[in-house]
Amino acid sequence: MALEETSQPIELLLSVSRAGSQTLGAQIENQLRRAIRDGTLRRRAWVPSTRDLARQIGVSRRVVVDAYAQLAAEGYLSVRQGARPRVSEAAAAAGQGRAVVASAAPPPPRFDFRPSVPDVSTFPRAAWLRSLREALATITDADLGYGDPRGVEALRSALADYLGRVRGVVTDPEQIVVTNGYTQGLGLVCRALAAAGAKRIALDDPSNPEDGLVAVRAGLQPVLIGVDEDGTRVDELERADPDAVVLTPAHQHPTGVVLTGERRTALLAWLREHDAIAIEDDYDAEYRYDRAAIGALQGLDPDRVIYAGSTSKTLAPALRLGWLVVPPSLLQAVIHEKVFADRGTASIEQHAFADFLARGQLDRHLRRMRARYRGRRDALVGALTEALPKAAVRGVAAGLHVTVELPDSYNEQAIKEEARDRRVELETMSDYRLEPRDRSPTLILGYAQMSEPAIRAGVHELAKAVRAARVRV
Ligand SMILES: Cc1ncc(COP(=O)(O)O)c(C=O)c1O
């Protein structure tokens, strides 16, 4: 659509000086040329009309008309009678390395087994939109101010109900801090702990490497604790002597094992004895397929366990919504960190999420997704049993991924490369091992985002990659 030259004024950061030796027109030309070349002005970006720019920088319109004509002749601008001038396509493509980088991206995988993202194609858009509309229709002008840095009261209250009902979390809305996802929550807690004098934080090995980086940035030293078939090796805490422990008790990430009852008891006893804190990352506990869900660790000792959750696995990572349930002893310190991080999470979305929870939409979505994911898990386990009979498939009872342990004659990296050549993407245990440990080669396969037929076809391709990799080593 050709916009009229005069339709809407556009601002442009450009200034001219009458003191220098360059003419006004040359100054306009040089600044625009440079901005287009270095990508500050992107291709097809609108620039002000000659009349607007002349007015903005206080020069005669003729000067701007001549400068634009020169830039158009050089191919930088596209100037047509009656249409708003803009940066030309050709100039930007020639001058901007970024356009070249973007076009060199590899083709998307045919089969994407990487874990971590749920099936976002089923995001309940209509229900979310309804809650968002409801939020905008009902919030007051005062709600559009800064508000409580812990988050919107209606959401904290709905979360306290939901977490108590579904996860056995013991909390009051006052103790909940809404975050921009788990990762931010972990950072806030680490900084609050460091400010209170904590030095060392225990992390599972294997676990998400980002958690260690978050802790280091907050000034804490990560110490690594092993994981076996009963979950985190609580007996190693004595040697590591941390002030805090991060763990995923419901479904260890990425091995998929559940922290046993004995380990839970031993962990809580250790925390009490050493006046230490646990951070419970309850990232995907809503997905349990064969048995009832195990309650949150936090419910057993709300004064020693900080509970952390997020919508990234249940709804979509794009929401960037999470929560912390913080014991009273650390609450003020965590709120303080939240204020300095961002003064609070975006509150219109919080109102929408509160409405979404209150309408039972999260429960409804999870019921639907659990059935769908169970089908995908069964398809994956069935296909793996057939195509890779020597593999041990573990971590199948919960979550959105399984682990596939192979005999020692296989090599994780070689399999990954062979798979990538076939446009199959996956992760391996090495992606999560924080210290090199001699362990059996293990693949990590997420099944959330693929249909059952795609899973079966993907496993077929993956088995070819596994066989080819064996020949290579
Ligand atoms: C172990 C674990 N915890 C938490 C999260 C969620 O993080 P966030 O809420 O920052 O998206 C993820 C996401 O992949 C995860 O793998």
The ligand as a Gaussian input file, in Angstrom:
#p B3LYP/6-31G(d) Opt

LIG

0 1
 C       14.902000     -28.377000      34.085000
 C       14.130000     -27.188000      33.606000
 N       13.611000     -26.341000      34.515000
 C       12.897000     -25.257000      34.127000
 C       12.696000     -24.959000      32.814000
 C       11.860000     -23.755000      32.449000
 O       12.608000     -22.609000      32.393000
 P       11.877000     -21.204000      32.074000
 O       10.687000     -21.131000      32.947000
 O       12.897000     -20.161000      32.376000
 O       11.487000     -21.231000      30.635000
 C       13.229000     -25.786000      31.826000
 C       13.028000     -25.454000      30.417000
 O       13.455000     -26.091000      29.513000
 C       13.969000     -26.923000      32.242000
 O       14.504000     -27.767000      31.343000

